[in-house]
Amino acid sequence: MEELKLGFNSNDIPTTLVNNTSPNDACTSFYFRQDGEYYLLWVEHQNVEYRESDDLPRYAISCAINEGDDENPEIYSDTSKNDIFRSDDVKDLIAYFHS
């Protein structure tokens, strides 16, 4: 299996992304805060054949909840809400963060 490439550099995105990937996750995830709310950025493999499902977009942002506290965050996807962003194009992802 080829190595996952994020498709962007950290300086492309004007917010701090914190790695939230656990060993059980099928794809890489990062959490970030925006306007006091938590969100998860999911990054699927650049090669569709290595994704958990071929209908998943390369990039998705979902609402998240912190079941911990600010000092020891435990960030999980808020499954009661739909994704707020989905795209296969990194340019769309970067534009989302700059909007």
N, CA, C and O atoms as a GROMACS GRO file, in nm:
protein
  396
    1MET      N    1   0.085  -0.119   0.000
    1MET     CA    2   0.000   0.000   0.000
    1MET      C    3   0.088   0.124   0.000
    1MET      O    4   0.183   0.134   0.077
    2GLU      N    5   0.056   0.217  -0.087
    2GLU     CA    6   0.134   0.340  -0.092
    2GLU      C    7   0.102   0.429   0.028
    2GLU      O    8  -0.008   0.424   0.083
    3GLU      N    9   0.198   0.510   0.067
    3GLU     CA   10   0.184   0.598   0.183
    3GLU      C   11   0.081   0.708   0.158
    3GLU      O   12   0.073   0.764   0.049
    4LEU      N   13   0.001   0.738   0.261
    4LEU     CA   14  -0.097   0.846   0.252
    4LEU      C   15  -0.027   0.980   0.238
    4LEU      O   16   0.070   1.009   0.310
    5LYS      N   17  -0.075   1.060   0.147
    5LYS     CA   18  -0.028   1.198   0.132
    5LYS      C   19  -0.147   1.289   0.158
    5LYS      O   20  -0.254   1.269   0.101
    6LEU      N   21  -0.129   1.388   0.244
    6LEU     CA   22  -0.241   1.475   0.280
    6LEU      C   23  -0.287   1.561   0.163
    6LEU      O   24  -0.406   1.590   0.151
    7GLY      N   25  -0.194   1.601   0.077
    7GLY     CA   26  -0.231   1.684  -0.037
    7GLY      C   27  -0.222   1.832  -0.009
    7GLY      O   28  -0.248   1.914  -0.098
    8PHE      N   29  -0.186   1.869   0.114
    8PHE     CA   30  -0.171   2.010   0.150
    8PHE      C   31  -0.061   2.021   0.256
    8PHE      O   32  -0.024   1.924   0.322
    9ASN      N   33  -0.010   2.143   0.269
    9ASN     CA   34   0.087   2.173   0.375
    9ASN      C   35   0.014   2.244   0.488
    9ASN      O   36  -0.088   2.309   0.465
   10SER      N   37   0.066   2.233   0.608
   10SER     CA   38  -0.002   2.295   0.722
   10SER      C   39  -0.016   2.446   0.706
   10SER      O   40  -0.112   2.504   0.757
   11ASN      N   41   0.077   2.510   0.635
   11ASN     CA   42   0.067   2.655   0.618
   11ASN      C   43  -0.037   2.694   0.512
   11ASN      O   44  -0.064   2.813   0.495
   12ASP      N   45  -0.097   2.596   0.442
   12ASP     CA   46  -0.205   2.623   0.347
   12ASP      C   47  -0.337   2.652   0.419
   12ASP      O   48  -0.427   2.714   0.363
   13ILE      N   49  -0.346   2.606   0.544
   13ILE     CA   50  -0.471   2.614   0.619
   13ILE      C   51  -0.451   2.704   0.740
   13ILE      O   52  -0.364   2.677   0.823
   14PRO      N   53  -0.530   2.810   0.751
   14PRO     CA   54  -0.509   2.911   0.856
   14PRO      C   55  -0.570   2.874   0.992
   14PRO      O   56  -0.625   2.960   1.061
   15THR      N   57  -0.559   2.750   1.030
   15THR     CA   58  -0.604   2.706   1.162
   15THR      C   59  -0.514   2.593   1.206
   15THR      O   60  -0.450   2.527   1.124
   16THR      N   61  -0.508   2.569   1.335
   16THR     CA   62  -0.424   2.462   1.388
   16THR      C   63  -0.499   2.330   1.380
   16THR      O   64  -0.608   2.316   1.436
   17LEU      N   65  -0.441   2.234   1.311
   17LEU     CA   66  -0.496   2.100   1.302
   17LEU      C   67  -0.422   2.010   1.400
   17LEU      O   68  -0.299   2.006   1.400
   18VAL      N   69  -0.497   1.939   1.482
   18VAL     CA   70  -0.439   1.849   1.581
   18VAL      C   71  -0.471   1.706   1.540
   18VAL      O   72  -0.588   1.671   1.520
   19ASN      N   73  -0.368   1.623   1.527
   19ASN     CA   74  -0.389   1.484   1.486
   19ASN      C   75  -0.484   1.415   1.584
   19ASN      O   76  -0.462   1.418   1.705
   20ASN      N   77  -0.588   1.354   1.530
   20ASN     CA   78  -0.688   1.286   1.612
   20ASN      C   79  -0.706   1.140   1.567
   20ASN      O   80  -0.806   1.076   1.601
   21THR      N   81  -0.610   1.090   1.490
   21THR     CA   82  -0.621   0.957   1.434
   21THR      C   83  -0.589   0.853   1.541
   21THR      O   84  -0.488   0.861   1.610
   22SER      N   85  -0.677   0.755   1.552
   22SER     CA   86  -0.650   0.644   1.644
   22SER      C   87  -0.611   0.522   1.561
   22SER      O   88  -0.640   0.517   1.441
   23PRO      N   89  -0.548   0.424   1.622
   23PRO     CA   90  -0.505   0.305   1.547
   23PRO      C   91  -0.620   0.230   1.479
   23PRO      O   92  -0.598   0.158   1.381
   24ASN      N   93  -0.742   0.246   1.528
   24ASN     CA   94  -0.857   0.177   1.470
   24ASN      C   95  -0.920   0.251   1.353
   24ASN      O   96  -1.004   0.196   1.283
   25ASP      N   97  -0.880   0.376   1.330
   25ASP     CA   98  -0.940   0.455   1.223
   25ASP      C   99  -0.895   0.407   1.086
   25ASP      O  100  -0.779   0.371   1.066
   26ALA      N  101  -0.988   0.406   0.993
   26ALA     CA  102  -0.957   0.367   0.855
   26ALA      C  103  -0.893   0.481   0.777
   26ALA      O  104  -0.828   0.458   0.675
   27CYS      N  105  -0.910   0.605   0.825
   27CYS     CA  106  -0.847   0.719   0.759
   27CYS      C  107  -0.795   0.817   0.864
   27CYS      O  108  -0.828   0.807   0.982
   28THR      N  109  -0.713   0.909   0.819
   28THR     CA  110  -0.653   1.008   0.906
   28THR      C  111  -0.755   1.114   0.944
   28THR      O  112  -0.838   1.153   0.862
   29SER      N  113  -0.748   1.161   1.068
   29SER     CA  114  -0.836   1.271   1.109
   29SER      C  115  -0.761   1.370   1.195
   29SER      O  116  -0.665   1.336   1.265
   30PHE      N  117  -0.807   1.494   1.188
   30PHE     CA  118  -0.753   1.604   1.266
   30PHE      C  119  -0.870   1.679   1.326
   30PHE      O  120  -0.976   1.689   1.264
   31TYR      N  121  -0.852   1.732   1.447
   31TYR     CA  122  -0.956   1.820   1.498
   31TYR      C  123  -0.906   1.962   1.499
   31TYR      O  124  -0.786   1.989   1.503
   32PHE      N  125  -1.002   2.053   1.496
   32PHE     CA  126  -0.971   2.196   1.504
   32PHE      C  127  -1.090   2.266   1.566
   32PHE      O  128  -1.201   2.213   1.570
   33ARG      N  129  -1.064   2.388   1.614
   33ARG     CA  130  -1.170   2.470   1.670
   33ARG      C  131  -1.191   2.592   1.583
   33ARG      O  132  -1.096   2.650   1.529
   34GLN      N  133  -1.318   2.629   1.570
   34GLN     CA  134  -1.354   2.747   1.492
   34GLN      C  135  -1.474   2.809   1.561
   34GLN      O  136  -1.577   2.744   1.578
   35ASP      N  137  -1.462   2.934   1.600
   35ASP     CA  138  -1.569   3.005   1.671
   35ASP      C  139  -1.616   2.928   1.794
   35ASP      O  140  -1.735   2.924   1.824
   36GLY      N  141  -1.520   2.867   1.866
   36GLY     CA  142  -1.550   2.796   1.990
   36GLY      C  143  -1.606   2.657   1.973
   36GLY      O  144  -1.630   2.588   2.073
   37GLU      N  145  -1.628   2.613   1.849
   37GLU     CA  146  -1.684   2.480   1.822
   37GLU      C  147  -1.573   2.387   1.772
   37GLU      O  148  -1.476   2.432   1.712
   38TYR      N  149  -1.589   2.258   1.798
   38TYR     CA  150  -1.494   2.158   1.751
   38TYR      C  151  -1.543   2.097   1.619
   38TYR      O  152  -1.663   2.080   1.596
   39TYR      N  153  -1.445   2.064   1.533
   39TYR     CA  154  -1.472   2.000   1.405
   39TYR      C  155  -1.364   1.896   1.379
   39TYR      O  156  -1.254   1.903   1.433
   40LEU      N  157  -1.399   1.799   1.296
   40LEU     CA  158  -1.304   1.698   1.253
   40LEU      C  159  -1.283   1.708   1.103
   40LEU      O  160  -1.380   1.717   1.027
   41LEU      N  161  -1.158   1.707   1.061
   41LEU     CA  162  -1.122   1.697   0.920
   41LEU      C  163  -1.078   1.553   0.897
   41LEU      O  164  -0.982   1.506   0.958
   42TRP      N  165  -1.148   1.485   0.807
   42TRP     CA  166  -1.115   1.348   0.771
   42TRP      C  167  -1.044   1.351   0.637
   42TRP      O  168  -1.090   1.415   0.543
   43VAL      N  169  -0.930   1.282   0.628
   43VAL     CA  170  -0.853   1.277   0.504
   43VAL      C  171  -0.842   1.131   0.460
   43VAL      O  172  -0.772   1.052   0.523
   44GLU      N  173  -0.912   1.098   0.353
   44GLU     CA  174  -0.906   0.963   0.297
   44GLU      C  175  -0.783   0.951   0.208
   44GLU      O  176  -0.724   1.051   0.167
   45HIS      N  177  -0.746   0.829   0.179
   45HIS     CA  178  -0.629   0.801   0.096
   45HIS      C  179  -0.647   0.862  -0.043
   45HIS      O  180  -0.758   0.867  -0.096
   46GLN      N  181  -0.537   0.909  -0.100
   46GLN     CA  182  -0.543   0.970  -0.234
   46GLN      C  183  -0.581   0.868  -0.341
   46GLN      O  184  -0.634   0.905  -0.446
   47ASN      N  185  -0.555   0.741  -0.316
   47ASN     CA  186  -0.590   0.635  -0.410
   47ASN      C  187  -0.723   0.573  -0.364
   47ASN      O  188  -0.731   0.514  -0.256
   48VAL      N  189  -0.826   0.586  -0.445
   48VAL     CA  190  -0.961   0.542  -0.408
   48VAL      C  191  -0.964   0.394  -0.368
   48VAL      O  192  -1.042   0.356  -0.281
   49GLU      N  193  -0.881   0.313  -0.428
   49GLU     CA  194  -0.884   0.169  -0.398
   49GLU      C  195  -0.839   0.139  -0.254
   49GLU      O  196  -0.865   0.029  -0.204
   50TYR      N  197  -0.773   0.232  -0.188
   50TYR     CA  198  -0.730   0.212  -0.049
   50TYR      C  199  -0.827   0.273   0.053
   50TYR      O  200  -0.803   0.265   0.173
   51ARG      N  201  -0.935   0.332   0.006
   51ARG     CA  202  -1.034   0.390   0.097
   51ARG      C  203  -1.128   0.283   0.150
   51ARG      O  204  -1.147   0.178   0.088
   52GLU      N  205  -1.185   0.310   0.265
   52GLU     CA  206  -1.278   0.216   0.326
   52GLU      C  207  -1.397   0.190   0.233
   52GLU      O  208  -1.450   0.079   0.228
   53SER      N  209  -1.438   0.294   0.162
   53SER     CA  210  -1.548   0.284   0.066
   53SER      C  211  -1.517   0.375  -0.051
   53SER      O  212  -1.467   0.486  -0.032
   54ASP      N  213  -1.545   0.331  -0.172
   54ASP     CA  214  -1.510   0.413  -0.289
   54ASP      C  215  -1.603   0.531  -0.310
   54ASP      O  216  -1.578   0.612  -0.400
   55ASP      N  217  -1.711   0.544  -0.230
   55ASP     CA  218  -1.798   0.660  -0.242
   55ASP      C  219  -1.765   0.770  -0.141
   55ASP      O  220  -1.835   0.871  -0.134
   56LEU      N  221  -1.659   0.750  -0.063
   56LEU     CA  222  -1.617   0.854   0.033
   56LEU      C  223  -1.533   0.960  -0.036
   56LEU      O  224  -1.449   0.927  -0.120
   57PRO      N  225  -1.555   1.087  -0.002
   57PRO     CA  226  -1.472   1.192  -0.061
   57PRO      C  227  -1.332   1.189   0.002
   57PRO      O  228  -1.313   1.135   0.111
   58ARG      N  229  -1.238   1.246  -0.066
   58ARG     CA  230  -1.100   1.256  -0.015
   58ARG      C  231  -1.095   1.336   0.114
   58ARG      O  232  -1.024   1.300   0.207
   59TYR      N  233  -1.173   1.447   0.119
   59TYR     CA  234  -1.174   1.536   0.236
   59TYR      C  235  -1.317   1.555   0.284
   59TYR      O  236  -1.409   1.576   0.204
   60ALA      N  237  -1.335   1.547   0.415
   60ALA     CA  238  -1.466   1.574   0.474
   60ALA      C  239  -1.445   1.644   0.608
   60ALA      O  240  -1.350   1.615   0.680
   61ILE      N  241  -1.536   1.735   0.640
   61ILE     CA  242  -1.534   1.802   0.769
   61ILE      C  243  -1.668   1.774   0.836
   61ILE      O  244  -1.774   1.793   0.776
   62SER      N  245  -1.660   1.729   0.959
   62SER     CA  246  -1.782   1.700   1.036
   62SER      C  247  -1.779   1.778   1.167
   62SER      O  248  -1.673   1.813   1.218
   63CYS      N  249  -1.897   1.804   1.219
   63CYS     CA  250  -1.910   1.864   1.352
   63CYS      C  251  -1.859   1.762   1.453
   63CYS      O  252  -1.870   1.641   1.432
   64ALA      N  253  -1.803   1.811   1.562
   64ALA     CA  254  -1.747   1.721   1.662
   64ALA      C  255  -1.786   1.766   1.802
   64ALA      O  256  -1.830   1.879   1.823
   65ILE      N  257  -1.770   1.675   1.895
   65ILE     CA  258  -1.795   1.706   2.036
   65ILE      C  259  -1.670   1.671   2.116
   65ILE      O  260  -1.596   1.578   2.082
   66ASN      N  261  -1.649   1.747   2.222
   66ASN     CA  262  -1.538   1.722   2.312
   66ASN      C  263  -1.593   1.657   2.438
   66ASN      O  264  -1.660   1.723   2.518
   67GLU      N  265  -1.567   1.529   2.456
   67GLU     CA  266  -1.614   1.458   2.575
   67GLU      C  267  -1.516   1.470   2.690
   67GLU      O  268  -1.539   1.416   2.799
   68GLY      N  269  -1.407   1.541   2.666
   68GLY     CA  270  -1.311   1.569   2.772
   68GLY      C  271  -1.325   1.713   2.816
   68GLY      O  272  -1.437   1.763   2.831
   69ASP      N  273  -1.213   1.781   2.835
   69ASP     CA  274  -1.213   1.924   2.866
   69ASP      C  275  -1.105   1.991   2.782
   69ASP      O  276  -1.037   1.924   2.703
   70ASP      N  277  -1.088   2.122   2.797
   70ASP     CA  278  -0.991   2.193   2.714
   70ASP      C  279  -0.847   2.146   2.737
   70ASP      O  280  -0.766   2.149   2.645
   71GLU      N  281  -0.817   2.103   2.859
   71GLU     CA  282  -0.681   2.058   2.890
   71GLU      C  283  -0.655   1.917   2.836
   71GLU      O  284  -0.545   1.887   2.792
   72ASN      N  285  -0.756   1.832   2.841
   72ASN     CA  286  -0.746   1.693   2.795
   72ASN      C  287  -0.864   1.662   2.702
   72ASN      O  288  -0.957   1.591   2.741
   73PRO      N  289  -0.860   1.715   2.580
   73PRO     CA  290  -0.973   1.695   2.490
   73PRO      C  291  -0.987   1.550   2.444
   73PRO      O  292  -0.888   1.479   2.422
   74GLU      N  293  -1.110   1.509   2.430
   74GLU     CA  294  -1.145   1.379   2.372
   74GLU      C  295  -1.248   1.409   2.264
   74GLU      O  296  -1.367   1.422   2.292
   75ILE      N  297  -1.202   1.420   2.142
   75ILE     CA  298  -1.283   1.470   2.032
   75ILE      C  299  -1.341   1.354   1.951
   75ILE      O  300  -1.269   1.264   1.907
   76TYR      N  301  -1.472   1.358   1.934
   76TYR     CA  302  -1.545   1.255   1.859
   76TYR      C  303  -1.640   1.322   1.761
   76TYR      O  304  -1.688   1.433   1.785
   77SER      N  305  -1.666   1.253   1.652
   77SER     CA  306  -1.760   1.303   1.552
   77SER      C  307  -1.900   1.309   1.612
   77SER      O  308  -1.942   1.218   1.683
   78ASP      N  309  -1.971   1.417   1.582
   78ASP     CA  310  -2.110   1.430   1.624
   78ASP      C  311  -2.196   1.364   1.517
   78ASP      O  312  -2.232   1.426   1.417
   79THR      N  313  -2.228   1.238   1.539
   79THR     CA  314  -2.298   1.159   1.437
   79THR      C  315  -2.443   1.201   1.417
   79THR      O  316  -2.511   1.151   1.327
   80SER      N  317  -2.491   1.292   1.500
   80SER     CA  318  -2.628   1.341   1.482
   80SER      C  319  -2.637   1.447   1.372
   80SER      O  320  -2.746   1.489   1.335
   81LYS      N  321  -2.522   1.489   1.321
   81LYS     CA  322  -2.518   1.595   1.219
   81LYS      C  323  -2.448   1.544   1.093
   81LYS      O  324  -2.358   1.462   1.100
   82ASN      N  325  -2.492   1.596   0.979
   82ASN     CA  326  -2.428   1.563   0.852
   82ASN      C  327  -2.295   1.636   0.838
   82ASN      O  328  -2.271   1.736   0.905
   83ASP      N  329  -2.209   1.584   0.750
   83ASP     CA  330  -2.084   1.653   0.719
   83ASP      C  331  -2.114   1.794   0.670
   83ASP      O  332  -2.214   1.816   0.600
   84ILE      N  333  -2.030   1.888   0.706
   84ILE     CA  334  -2.050   2.026   0.661
   84ILE      C  335  -1.967   2.059   0.537
   84ILE      O  336  -1.985   2.164   0.475
   85PHE      N  337  -1.875   1.968   0.502
   85PHE     CA  338  -1.792   1.988   0.384
   85PHE      C  339  -1.751   1.851   0.332
   85PHE      O  340  -1.716   1.761   0.409
   86ARG      N  341  -1.755   1.836   0.198
   86ARG     CA  342  -1.710   1.712   0.134
   86ARG      C  343  -1.655   1.748  -0.004
   86ARG      O  344  -1.720   1.818  -0.081
   87SER      N  345  -1.535   1.701  -0.033
   87SER     CA  346  -1.478   1.727  -0.165
   87SER      C  347  -1.361   1.632  -0.191
   87SER      O  348  -1.297   1.584  -0.098
   88ASP      N  349  -1.334   1.608  -0.317
   88ASP     CA  350  -1.215   1.533  -0.357
   88ASP      C  351  -1.100   1.626  -0.394
   88ASP      O  352  -0.988   1.581  -0.416
   89ASP      N  353  -1.128   1.755  -0.400
   89ASP     CA  354  -1.030   1.853  -0.448
   89ASP      C  355  -0.970   1.932  -0.332
   89ASP      O  356  -1.043   1.997  -0.257
   90VAL      N  357  -0.839   1.926  -0.318
   90VAL     CA  358  -0.772   1.998  -0.209
   90VAL      C  359  -0.791   2.149  -0.222
   90VAL      O  360  -0.791   2.219  -0.121
   91LYS      N  361  -0.807   2.200  -0.344
   91LYS     CA  362  -0.829   2.343  -0.362
   91LYS      C  363  -0.960   2.386  -0.295
   91LYS      O  364  -0.968   2.495  -0.238
   92ASP      N  365  -1.062   2.301  -0.302
   92ASP     CA  366  -1.188   2.329  -0.235
   92ASP      C  367  -1.170   2.331  -0.082
   92ASP      O  368  -1.227   2.414  -0.012
   93LEU      N  369  -1.089   2.237  -0.032
   93LEU     CA  370  -1.062   2.232   0.112
   93LEU      C  371  -0.992   2.359   0.158
   93LEU      O  372  -1.033   2.418   0.258
   94ILE      N  373  -0.890   2.399   0.090
   94ILE     CA  374  -0.817   2.520   0.127
   94ILE      C  375  -0.907   2.642   0.118
   94ILE      O  376  -0.901   2.729   0.204
   95ALA      N  377  -0.991   2.650   0.015
   95ALA     CA  378  -1.085   2.762   0.000
   95ALA      C  379  -1.185   2.763   0.115
   95ALA      O  380  -1.221   2.870   0.164
   96TYR      N  381  -1.229   2.647   0.159
   96TYR     CA  382  -1.322   2.640   0.273
   96TYR      C  383  -1.261   2.707   0.396
   96TYR      O  384  -1.328   2.785   0.464
   97PHE      N  385  -1.137   2.678   0.424
   97PHE     CA  386  -1.072   2.736   0.542
   97PHE      C  387  -1.044   2.885   0.527
   97PHE      O  388  -1.026   2.955   0.627
   98HIS      N  389  -1.040   2.934   0.404
   98HIS     CA  390  -1.014   3.077   0.381
   98HIS      C  391  -1.143   3.157   0.362
   98HIS      O  392  -1.137   3.278   0.340
   99SER      N  393  -1.259   3.090   0.371
   99SER     CA  394  -1.386   3.163   0.349
   99SER      C  395  -1.440   3.223   0.478
   99SER      O  396  -1.545   3.286   0.477
   0.00000   0.00000   0.00000
